[in-house]
């Protein structure tokens, strides 16, 4: 009986890439951190966490719990209260000087004027003060508000100037910053891939037009370009930032995809597809695109990191999200004034979260690029 050798199937590009990626411990740790931030963004967007981030739960500038509550006085005895005993409490409560406006005020209130000796009017001539009820309501509401708004003196990661929890603000800010980075990167990658495919595959005058647009966009420093566009639009909002970043950040992806299409359009498998009658669109996106998809994926992850930092810069300078939306950039904008007062915890929380995500995403992008490189075995 002849021996049938097992059929060996060579692993594909993605299987080899995943095998290399799993062997890299730094890449796996970075992937876990990025996945945790993405999960936090989803939970915050659905309202499962940080739903009441704007609620004032602590005192103004509540310090972190590991520091402890701040001391209200800088030392020394407190000032004596008005009801303290001693010689001061025994002093006269009124000056023995007749008020020259007493008669006028009494006439306005409808009361009988006081006597020259300072005595009070009789019960028959006295009338009710019309402001007494209003003042009583104000005092009642004030006491009720003080009872309801009992705020914590410390918070896990501190509070801002309104007493809002910094930890919840960081979680809610990650939702805005990461979503803007992902959405803008998708828009920029889509435009760069589409423009690069058309320019690289067709060439000629279409290639000249797209190269002219590419030269115009890259001739202006990128940060100045997005600041100029944001200043011209004068409309703050998450969608506006996504459009600004996406419509101005497609150039790097365009350059790489154009070069890949110039390289692949003359290869044998594309010529074979042309020989069997495949259309230009099918050759571009069915035959060539799967062979360069790893370049698109790496560019997408690179742009996510760049756009998160761009959103933080825009919001820090006042061109980003509106006032009622929190992001890491708006938190850093608030923290610059708090730092003067020695309140450093909002700056530390937002800066640490942003640095952790950007570093992990950058390390993962580098590892993904090496894993998808077909030259590496």
VMD Tcl script that draws the C-alpha trace (Angstrom):
set ca {
  {0.00 0.00 0.00}
  {1.64 3.23 -1.05}
  {2.34 5.83 1.62}
  {0.44 9.07 1.13}
  {2.52 12.02 2.26}
  {0.52 14.69 4.09}
  {-0.40 17.62 1.92}
  {1.71 20.57 3.00}
  {0.01 23.97 2.78}
  {2.31 26.96 2.92}
  {1.07 29.68 5.27}
  {-0.08 32.93 3.75}
  {1.19 36.44 4.33}
  {-1.16 37.20 7.22}
  {-0.48 33.90 8.97}
  {3.26 34.50 8.79}
  {2.78 38.07 9.99}
  {0.73 36.94 12.98}
  {3.36 34.32 13.81}
  {6.12 36.94 13.79}
  {3.95 39.34 15.79}
  {3.24 36.80 18.52}
  {6.96 36.14 18.88}
  {7.57 39.82 19.66}
  {6.79 40.42 23.35}
  {6.95 44.19 23.05}
  {4.44 44.08 20.21}
  {2.01 41.93 22.21}
  {2.21 44.20 25.26}
  {1.67 47.22 23.04}
  {-1.28 45.49 21.38}
  {-2.82 44.78 24.79}
  {-2.48 48.44 25.82}
  {-4.00 49.66 22.56}
  {-6.86 47.15 22.88}
  {-7.52 48.35 26.45}
  {-7.75 51.97 25.28}
  {-10.07 51.01 22.43}
  {-12.29 49.07 24.84}
  {-12.34 52.06 27.17}
  {-13.38 54.29 24.26}
  {-16.25 51.96 23.36}
  {-17.47 51.67 26.96}
  {-17.32 55.43 27.39}
  {-19.19 55.99 24.13}
  {-21.97 53.64 25.20}
  {-22.25 55.32 28.59}
  {-21.19 52.33 30.66}
  {-18.29 54.24 32.23}
  {-17.61 57.95 32.84}
  {-21.24 58.79 32.11}
  {-21.41 61.54 34.75}
  {-17.95 62.96 34.13}
  {-19.25 66.56 34.30}
  {-20.76 66.13 37.78}
  {-19.03 68.18 40.46}
  {-18.28 65.49 43.03}
  {-15.36 67.08 44.86}
  {-14.24 70.40 46.19}
  {-12.46 72.81 43.91}
  {-9.00 71.50 43.01}
  {-9.52 68.38 45.10}
  {-6.09 66.71 45.43}
  {-5.46 63.03 44.66}
  {-6.27 60.57 47.42}
  {-2.64 59.52 47.87}
  {-1.76 63.12 48.78}
  {-4.59 63.69 51.23}
  {-6.83 66.70 51.75}
  {-5.24 70.11 51.59}
  {-4.88 72.16 54.74}
  {-7.13 75.17 54.51}
  {-5.01 77.41 56.77}
  {-1.28 77.87 56.65}
  {-0.79 77.52 60.40}
  {-1.69 79.45 63.50}
  {-4.88 79.69 65.47}
  {-8.13 80.28 63.71}
  {-9.83 83.60 64.01}
  {-12.17 83.78 67.00}
  {-15.80 83.33 66.15}
  {-18.43 85.94 66.79}
  {-19.94 83.87 69.58}
  {-16.65 83.27 71.44}
  {-16.52 84.20 75.10}
  {-14.37 86.87 76.66}
  {-14.32 90.59 76.76}
  {-14.96 90.96 73.03}
  {-18.27 89.09 73.24}
  {-19.43 91.32 76.05}
  {-19.06 94.51 74.03}
  {-22.04 96.50 72.80}
  {-23.80 95.16 69.76}
  {-25.00 98.54 68.51}
  {-23.39 101.94 68.49}
  {-25.23 104.56 70.54}
  {-25.55 106.79 67.48}
  {-28.90 107.46 65.94}
  {-29.19 106.38 62.33}
  {-30.07 109.44 60.20}
  {-31.74 107.20 57.60}
  {-33.89 105.32 60.05}
  {-36.99 107.45 59.47}
  {-36.68 107.22 55.67}
  {-36.26 103.44 55.73}
  {-39.15 103.11 58.14}
  {-41.37 105.14 55.84}
  {-40.43 102.97 52.85}
  {-41.19 99.78 54.77}
  {-44.41 101.20 56.18}
  {-43.17 101.05 59.75}
  {-43.42 103.63 62.46}
  {-40.11 105.40 63.09}
  {-38.09 104.61 66.13}
  {-38.18 106.92 69.06}
  {-35.40 109.30 69.80}
  {-34.15 107.04 72.56}
  {-33.68 104.17 70.12}
  {-36.70 102.18 71.28}
  {-38.66 99.95 68.95}
  {-42.12 100.90 67.82}
  {-45.13 99.47 69.53}
  {-46.81 96.28 68.40}
  {-49.83 98.19 67.12}
  {-47.81 100.41 64.80}
  {-45.34 97.75 63.61}
  {-45.81 96.24 60.17}
  {-44.38 93.16 58.54}
  {-41.11 93.56 56.61}
  {-41.84 92.77 52.93}
  {-38.31 91.39 52.48}
  {-38.53 88.99 55.39}
  {-40.19 86.20 53.41}
  {-37.75 86.54 50.52}
  {-34.74 86.41 52.83}
  {-36.20 83.41 54.65}
  {-36.60 81.54 51.33}
  {-33.03 82.36 50.31}
  {-31.70 81.09 53.64}
  {-33.77 77.91 53.36}
  {-32.56 77.20 49.82}
  {-28.98 77.94 50.83}
  {-29.09 75.49 53.70}
  {-30.69 72.84 51.48}
  {-28.04 73.36 48.75}
  {-25.24 73.05 51.27}
  {-26.74 69.79 52.49}
  {-27.07 68.35 48.98}
  {-23.69 69.46 47.65}
  {-21.55 67.67 50.19}
  {-18.38 67.16 48.13}
  {-15.40 64.93 48.68}
  {-12.18 66.56 49.86}
  {-10.06 64.13 47.81}
  {-10.57 62.16 44.59}
  {-8.64 59.12 43.26}
  {-6.67 61.20 40.73}
  {-7.71 64.64 41.88}
  {-10.29 67.15 40.67}
  {-10.30 70.20 38.42}
  {-11.30 73.75 39.34}
  {-14.98 72.80 39.29}
  {-14.51 69.68 41.38}
  {-15.00 67.19 38.53}
  {-13.18 63.87 38.76}
  {-10.00 63.96 36.66}
  {-10.03 60.18 36.18}
  {-13.47 60.29 34.57}
  {-12.39 63.23 32.43}
  {-9.40 61.25 31.17}
  {-11.66 58.33 30.25}
  {-14.16 60.61 28.51}
  {-11.35 62.53 26.82}
  {-9.92 59.29 25.44}
  {-13.23 58.68 23.69}
  {-12.96 61.97 21.80}
  {-9.24 61.87 21.02}
  {-9.10 58.22 19.93}
  {-12.29 58.47 17.88}
  {-11.00 61.56 16.08}
  {-7.68 59.84 15.40}
  {-9.30 56.66 14.06}
  {-11.96 58.39 11.95}
  {-9.56 60.94 10.46}
  {-7.03 58.19 9.70}
  {-9.70 56.17 7.87}
  {-10.66 59.21 5.78}
  {-7.05 60.09 4.97}
  {-6.11 56.49 4.17}
  {-9.13 56.05 1.92}
  {-8.35 59.23 -0.04}
  {-4.64 58.47 -0.24}
  {-5.27 54.92 -1.43}
  {-7.85 55.99 -4.01}
  {-5.77 58.86 -5.38}
  {-2.58 56.79 -5.38}
  {-4.26 53.88 -7.18}
  {-5.65 56.14 -9.91}
  {-2.40 58.07 -10.35}
  {-0.14 55.00 -10.30}
  {-2.30 52.76 -12.48}
  {-3.40 55.18 -15.21}
  {-0.44 57.55 -15.21}
  {-0.19 60.29 -17.86}
  {-2.24 63.44 -17.21}
  {-4.09 61.95 -14.25}
  {-0.77 61.27 -12.57}
  {0.31 64.86 -13.29}
  {-2.85 66.30 -11.70}
  {-2.57 64.27 -8.51}
  {1.15 64.97 -8.26}
  {0.40 68.69 -8.54}
  {-2.08 68.45 -5.65}
  {0.45 66.42 -3.68}
  {3.13 69.06 -4.23}
  {0.81 71.86 -3.12}
  {-0.18 70.11 0.11}
  {3.35 69.04 1.00}
  {4.85 72.47 0.28}
  {3.07 73.86 3.38}
  {4.18 72.65 6.84}
  {1.52 70.25 8.01}
  {0.84 71.84 11.40}
  {0.51 75.30 9.86}
  {-1.80 73.87 7.20}
  {-4.27 72.36 9.65}
  {-4.16 75.47 11.85}
  {-4.89 77.67 8.84}
  {-7.81 75.49 7.73}
  {-9.20 75.39 11.27}
  {-8.94 79.16 11.59}
  {-10.72 79.70 8.26}
  {-13.61 77.36 9.06}
  {-14.30 78.98 12.47}
  {-16.58 76.09 13.40}
  {-15.59 73.87 16.29}
  {-16.76 70.28 16.46}
  {-15.63 66.70 16.29}
  {-16.76 66.29 12.68}
  {-14.92 69.45 11.68}
  {-11.65 68.18 13.16}
  {-12.06 64.83 11.42}
  {-12.57 66.53 8.06}
  {-9.66 68.91 8.60}
  {-7.24 66.12 9.47}
  {-8.56 63.66 6.90}
  {-8.61 66.08 3.96}
  {-5.11 67.36 4.65}
  {-3.32 64.19 5.79}
  {-3.67 61.88 2.76}
  {-0.35 62.85 1.16}
  {1.93 60.30 2.86}
  {-0.38 57.41 2.00}
  {-0.76 58.69 -1.58}
  {2.98 58.67 -2.19}
  {3.45 55.07 -1.06}
  {0.35 53.65 -2.77}
  {1.21 55.39 -6.05}
  {4.67 53.82 -6.00}
  {3.21 50.37 -5.28}
  {0.77 50.63 -8.18}
  {3.52 51.79 -10.52}
  {5.49 48.70 -9.52}
  {2.66 46.15 -9.67}
  {0.77 47.21 -12.80}
  {3.43 45.75 -15.09}
  {3.79 42.38 -13.36}
  {2.76 39.08 -14.88}
  {-0.35 38.43 -12.80}
  {-1.79 41.82 -13.79}
  {-1.00 41.19 -17.46}
  {-2.66 37.76 -17.16}
  {-5.76 39.41 -15.70}
  {-5.74 41.82 -18.65}
  {-5.45 38.89 -21.06}
  {-8.57 37.17 -19.68}
  {-10.56 40.41 -20.01}
  {-10.56 41.81 -16.47}
  {-11.61 45.45 -16.29}
  {-9.35 48.21 -15.03}
  {-11.29 48.49 -11.78}
  {-11.00 44.76 -11.16}
  {-7.30 44.77 -11.86}
  {-6.80 47.77 -9.54}
  {-8.81 46.65 -6.51}
  {-9.17 42.87 -6.87}
  {-5.76 41.85 -8.18}
  {-3.31 44.58 -7.14}
  {-4.84 45.93 -3.93}
  {-4.66 42.65 -1.91}
  {-0.93 42.53 -2.62}
  {-0.35 46.02 -1.19}
  {-2.93 45.92 1.62}
  {-0.19 45.54 4.23}
  {1.17 48.95 3.19}
  {-2.28 50.47 3.64}
  {-2.66 48.88 7.08}
  {0.69 50.19 8.28}
  {-0.10 53.67 6.97}
  {-3.45 53.59 8.74}
  {-1.86 52.83 12.09}
  {0.80 55.50 11.56}
  {-1.84 58.12 10.75}
  {-3.87 57.22 13.86}
  {-0.92 58.18 16.06}
  {-0.27 61.36 14.10}
  {-3.92 62.46 14.17}
  {-4.33 61.84 17.90}
  {-1.41 64.19 18.49}
  {-2.82 66.69 15.98}
  {-6.20 66.71 17.72}
  {-4.51 67.32 21.06}
  {-2.58 70.25 19.58}
  {-5.69 71.76 17.98}
  {-7.76 71.47 21.16}
  {-4.89 72.81 23.26}
  {-4.68 75.91 21.04}
  {-8.45 76.43 21.07}
  {-9.22 75.27 17.50}
  {-10.44 71.80 18.43}
  {-13.46 70.47 20.25}
  {-16.13 72.85 21.62}
  {-16.35 73.83 25.27}
  {-18.97 71.22 26.20}
  {-16.80 68.34 24.85}
  {-13.77 67.09 26.75}
  {-10.63 65.71 25.14}
  {-7.03 65.30 26.15}
  {-6.18 68.55 24.40}
  {-8.84 70.55 26.24}
  {-7.66 69.02 29.53}
  {-4.10 70.14 28.82}
  {-5.45 73.59 27.97}
  {-7.12 73.80 31.38}
  {-4.09 72.36 33.12}
  {-1.75 75.12 31.97}
  {-3.58 77.62 34.20}
  {-3.86 75.16 37.07}
  {-0.13 74.47 36.96}
  {0.56 78.06 37.97}
  {-1.41 77.42 41.16}
  {0.51 74.21 41.82}
  {-2.37 71.92 40.77}
  {-0.49 69.44 38.62}
  {-2.73 66.34 38.68}
  {-4.89 67.10 35.63}
  {-1.77 67.72 33.53}
  {-0.18 64.51 34.82}
  {-3.30 62.40 34.18}
  {-3.97 63.62 30.63}
  {-0.30 63.64 29.67}
  {0.33 60.15 31.03}
  {-2.70 58.67 29.24}
  {-1.76 60.28 25.94}
  {1.91 59.31 26.21}
  {1.02 55.71 27.09}
  {-1.33 55.28 24.13}
  {0.90 57.03 21.60}
  {3.98 55.06 22.70}
  {2.14 51.73 22.62}
  {0.58 52.50 19.24}
  {3.94 53.55 17.78}
  {5.68 50.39 19.01}
  {2.87 48.23 17.69}
  {3.02 50.00 14.31}
  {6.76 49.35 14.03}
  {6.28 45.69 14.92}
  {3.39 45.36 12.46}
  {5.46 46.86 9.69}
  {8.28 44.41 10.35}
  {5.87 41.48 10.57}
  {4.21 42.33 7.26}
  {7.50 42.81 5.42}
  {7.67 39.85 2.99}
  {11.47 40.12 2.89}
  {11.68 38.98 6.51}
  {11.41 35.28 7.24}
}
mol new
graphics top color blue
foreach p $ca { graphics top sphere $p radius 0.5 }
foreach p [lrange $ca 0 end-1] q [lrange $ca 1 end] { graphics top cylinder $p $q radius 0.2 }
display resetview
